[in-house]
Amino acid sequence: MREMGEAAASWLVGRLGEMEEALAALVEVNSWTENAEGGRKVGALLREQFAMPGLVAEVVPSTRYADHLVFRSEGRAGLAPLALVGHLDTVFPPGKFEGYRKDGALRRGPGVLDMKGGLVVIAWTLKALAASGGLDKLPPLRLVVVSDEEVGSPEGAGVIRKAIAGAQACLVFESGRAADAIITRRKGTGMATAVAHGKAAHAGNAHQEGANALWALARFVDRVQQLTDYPRGITVNVGKVTGGQGKNTVPDHAVAEVDLRFCTRADGEDLVQRFRQAAEEAAAGVPGTRVEVSGGVAREPLERTEASAALMAAYGACAHASGLGHGEAPLVGGGSDASTSSSMGIPSIDGLGPRGKGFHTVDEFIEVDTLIPKAQALARYLASRAL
């Protein structure tokens, strides 16, 4: 329904002021993942911004974070749903980086790019389509906004899986990249904790009676760090090690925290197995010790498929028609909820929010003039699926 998409794109012209007002309201409220109260306030604002004919809101209670939100439209019968995914949480605790600020053509503030800007793009897209023929003309929509994405979506992933099952495609509105490049690939992420156990002893009087847990852990660290393989996109980073009581005591306990990234599910599974093997080998080299490994794959990778490439091309044509770039982004190291939808076999693309830089830093900003064309691109895409 090309006419509906063009009508929605025209409706959006001149709406930048109201989009920016809505964005400022969201950014002014701190919604650090651990700040459940602030997250709930942002959720209430979002329910107001997404209040429109044909869209029903559901609040999914959280046991730890702010509540998650699911919005649904009935849509045209016989069409598979389309999924739109975002998150309301941000990374800075209260007092660290606050407020919404205008800076020429830029807008700055926590979450302005990652990813409250993307949520405003979705909201005004749906408003435009609701006013230009109605959401019932489109495929059924499943919009999910989780509150724990920045910590790996421990609850949100399940909310997403339940809400978007059976979707024909999933579009994720994380931070827009330079030249509006569309993300089709993200590394999978994982974490592991290695705990080494030994036997304490006085380092001077009974050194031979001890079993040095730190030594065993050091052997483990050396082994797993060597699993990094840059050509294959595999990285292992032991980021924190603790243990021991003092230099004159043989340490009986030590802990290492490890980050792992990988490009394929097979590589992720292989890394976990090799970690366990490294633990056994490390302990065998220091008699009297043992090394236990917990954790594993947290997010599977977003892998490029023929179906996701076709989705990128279809959305990209709409982006081009809206005056945006439409190329493909290089492999991205950080994870997102696109990995969850992709792991369900749903073609998924990411990075569709407003263009900007500096996410996860105090220099975070968007190019404010990209809000409308990003919404126009999505409106054209959604209307094109109503066939």
N, C-alpha and C positions, 0 to 999 in steps of 0.2 A: 504494500500500500504506500507507494511513493508519495502520493498526495498528502497523506497523513503526516509522514515524516517531514515534508517540506513545510506544512502548516505549523507543526510543532517548532521547527527551526525558526520560522518567522515569529512565532509567539515569544520566543526567547530573546529576540532582539530588544535591547533597551532594558533588560532585567538585571543588569549587573549590580545596580545599587541594592536591590532587595536580596540578591544572592550574597553580596558581601555583608550586608547587615546580618543575615542568618549565620554566615560563617563566623563573623566576629562574636556573636552570642555564644557559639559553641566553643571557640578558642578561649574566650575569657574565663571559662569554667575549667579548672584543673581536673583532668580525668586520668591521671596516672593510674596504671593498672591496679595498684594496691589501694587507691583512694576510691573505695566503693561509693561513698556518699557523693563525691563529685561526679563519678561515672553515672550514678542514677539521675543526677541533675541534667547531665548531657542527654541521657536517654529520654527524659521527659521533654526536653527541647526537640529532640528528633521526632518524637511521636507527634508533636505539634507541626513540625515542618513537613512530615509525611502524611498529615491528615488531608485526605482528598477522596472524592468519590471513586469507589471501585477498589480501594486498597484497605485491607483489614490488618490491624496490628495485633500481635501476640507478644506478651512479655514472658520470657523464659527465666524463672528465678535462678539465681546463682547461689551456691553455698559459700562462696568466698569473695567473689568480685561483684561489680555492678551487674544488674540483670542484662541478659542478652535480649535482642529484639528480632522478631521475624515478621515480615510484612508479606501478605499474599493478595494476589488478584485472581479472580475466577477465570478471566480470559475466554478466548474462543474455544469451544468444545472441539476435541479432536487434535489439538496441537499440544506437543510436549512442552513442558514449562521451560522458561529461561531463568537462570539464576544470576543474581547480582549480589556480590559479597563485599563487606567492609568491616571496619572495627572502630569503636569509639574510644578505646584507651590510648594513652600516650605514655612517653617514657620518663618524663621528669616529675619528681615529687614536688609538692607545694613549696614555693619559695625559691626554686632553682631557676626556672625560666617561665615567666608568666606574661599574660596579656597579649593583646592584638595591636599591631602597630602598622601604620601606613608608611611606606618608604618609596616615594615616587611611584613607579609602575609595579613595585613589589609589595607584598603583604607578609608580615613576619609574625611569628608566634608559635607556641607549642601545639603541634597537631595541624597547623594550617596546611601542611603538605601531607603529613602522615598521621591520619588521613581524613581529617574533618573536611578538608576541601573536596575530597572525592565523594563524601556523603552528600554535600550540598549539590554537587554535580548530578548525582542520582536523583535527589529530591526534586530539583527544578526540571530535570528531564521528564519525570513522571507527571509533574504539574502541567508541563507543556502538552504532553500526550493526552492527559485527562481532559484538557481544554480544547483539544483538536480532534475529537472523535471519540474519546473515551478509552479507558484501559481494557474494557471488554472486547475491543477490536483486536487486541494483541494476543500473543500466546500468554498463557498463565505466567505470572511473575512470582518469583520466590526471592525476596530480598532478605538477607541475613546480616545483622550487625552484631558482632560479638564484642565482649568487653575484656577479653584476655589474650588478644592476638600477640601483644608485645612480649608475652612470656610463653609463647608457643601454643596458645589455644588449648590448654588442657581440658577445659569444659567446652569451649566454643567449637572444637572440631566435631564433637558429637552432635551439637545443635545444628551445625551445617549439614552433616551427613543426613540427619533426619529430615531437614527442611527441603533439601534440594534433590533428594533421590528421584531418579527418572528424568532429570533435566536434560535438555538437548545441548546446552552449552552453559558455560559459567564465565562471567566477566567480573574481574576483581579490580577495585578502584584504589589500589595503592598509589604511592607517589608517582606522578608523571615524570618521565625521563626527558633528557635533552632531545630536541627534535621530535618529541612525542613518540619515541620508539616504543614498540609494543613488546611486552615481555612474554616469551613462549617457553623459556627455560629458567629454572631456578635449581640451585643445588639443594639436595636433601640435607637435613641437619640432625645431629645427634649429640648426646652427652653421655659421659661415663664417669663413674667414680671408682677409683681403685683404692682399696684399703689394705694396707700391709700390716700383718700381725707378727710380732717376734717375741723376744724374752728380754726383760729388763735385767741389767746387771751393772755393778759399779765398774766404771771404765778403767780404773786403776787396779783394784784388788781382785776383780773377778771377770775381767774382760772375756775370758774364754768361755765363761758360763752363759754369756748373753747371745742373743740372736738379733742382729741389727735390722729392724724393720725398714729403716730409711735406706739402707743399702739394697735391700730387695726391691723397694719401690723405685730406687734410682735405676736399677736394671730394667724394670718395667717401663719407666719413662723413656729410656734410651731405645728400647725395642719399638714402642708404639710411635715415637716421633719419626722413626725411619719408614713408617708406612705411608707418609706423605708422598704423593705422586702427582706433581703439578701437571704433566701432560694429560693425565686422566681426570684432572679436576678434584683429586682427593687431597684433603688437608687434615692433619691431626695436630692439635695444639694443646699441650699440657699447660694450662694457664695458671694453676695454683697448686702448690705443694705445702703441706703442713705436717709436723711431726716432731717427736723428741721432746725432752724436758730440759736438757742442758748438755754441755759438751762433755761432762764427766759421767754421763749415764748412757749405757747402751739403749737406744730407743726401742720400745716394744710396740709402737703404733705410729703409722704414717698414712697420710691421705693425699691423693692426687685427683684433681678435677680436670676433665678432658673435654675439649670440643672437637667434633668431627664433622666434615662436610664431604659430600660426594655427589656424583651426577646421575647415578643409576641406582635403582633399588638393589640390584645384585651386588654392587660395590658396597652399599650400606650394610647389607647382611654379612658380607665377607669381612668387613672391618670389625663388626661385633665379634665374630668367631675368632679373628686373629688377635683381638684384645684378650680374649680368654686364654688363648694359647700363650701369649706373651706373659700373662700372669703366672701360669704354671711354670714356664721356663725361668722366669725371674726368681720365683720362690725356690726352685730346685737348685739354683746357684748359690743360695744362702741357707745352709742347713738350719732347721728349726723355725723357719718362717713360712708363712703362707700369704698369698695375695688374692683378695676377692674383688671381683669386678661386678658392678651393677650398672643399670642404665642400658642405653642402646639407641636405636633410631627414634627420633622424636617426630620429625616431619619427613615424609618421603619426598623425593624430588619432583619438581614440575618438569616433566619430560615432553619434548616437542614430538607431536605425532602428525600424521597426515591430516587428521581431523582438526587438530588445534591450528595447524598451518592454514587450513581452509577458513577457520573461524577468524584468524588474524587477517586474512585477505578480505573477507567480507566486512569486518569492522573497519579495516584500513581504508577501504573504498569510501566508507561513510565519513571517516576522519578527513580524508583528502577533500571530499565535497564540502567539508566544514572549514577548510583552510588550514588544516593541521598536517603535520608530518605523519607518515604511516609506515615507516621502516620497522625492521625487527631489531630488538635490543640484543646485545651480546649476553652471554650467560651471566646470570646474577647469583652472587654467593649467598645472600640472605634469604631466609625462607618466608613464606606467607601462606595465607589460607587457600591460595590457588593450588598449593600442593595437596590439600585435602580433597578438593573437587576433582583434581586430576587423578588422584589415587582411586577414585570411584569410577574411573573410565569416562568421565565427562570432559569433553574438549574444553580447555580453559586458557584464557589469556589474562594478562595482568598489567599493572602500571598505567591504568586508564584515568587516573586522577589529574588534576591541574598540573601543569608543568612547573617544576621548581627544583630546588637543591637544598641540601643541608639537613635532611631528616636525621633524627637522633642527635642533633647538635643544637646549640643556642643560636646558630646562624640560619635556622630553618626558614625558608620563604617559598612563596609561589609567585608566579607571574600572573597577576590578577586578571589580565585581559584574556587568559586562556579558559576561564571558567565557562563563559558562554559557548565558545566553539566545542569544548569538551562535552557539554550538555547537548549541543546540536548533533554531534557525531553519534552519541548514544541514542538520541531520539530517532535519527535516521536509521540506525541499525535495528532498533527494536521494531520500528514500523515495517522494515523490510522483511521481518520474520513473520508478519501477519498475512501469510499467503495460503 
